[in-house]
Every structure is written in C-alpha cells, then in structure tokens.
Amino acid sequence: MQKIKPFLNEEGKIKQIPSKQSKQLLVYEYLAEKFDDDQEYSEKSVNQLIDAWHTFGDCILLRRGLIETGFLCRLSDGSKYWKNKEKDQIQ
C-alpha cells in the first residue's frame, strides 16, 4: 500500500489514477480488495462500491480498469460481476 499512498486521500479513497501502469495495477488491486470473494454483484452495486472508494467521480473508468486488468469478471451483457479469485497478487 505504501507505493499507492500518494494516490489515496486520508480516508484511503482513491483520489487519482497513477500514470505508470505498474502503479495503476496496484490501485486496481487495492480497489478489488473491497469486493467479497464469493459474491455476485449487479452493475449498480459495483458502481456503488467503487463510488464509496474514490473521490474523482468516474466509477466507469475504474470499473473498466478492474475488468481490463482481470481483477473483476463479468457476463458479456454486464448483468453480473464477481471478483476474480484466480487473479494473482501483484505485490
């Protein structure tokens, strides 16, 4: 977490996405930790959870990043999301 501390506010919310890809992955991993391993989420509930953990008002950017990095999986129609338990820890 020390590597992403500059990108978090005092409450631990993401205040910006780093420009370096390696640090972006750490931010997405941090955000993915907020999701329960054995729970399915609707798009609305994913957005609500993401909104609770960032300050810059772009949950779509963060949701897309979680999907593209493989931390979250979803059905092709976007009706169901879940945490990817197979994703290796980066750190």
Helices and strands as residue ranges (DSSP letters): G 2-7, H 21-32, E 40-41, H 43-52, H 59-68, E 72-74, E 81-83
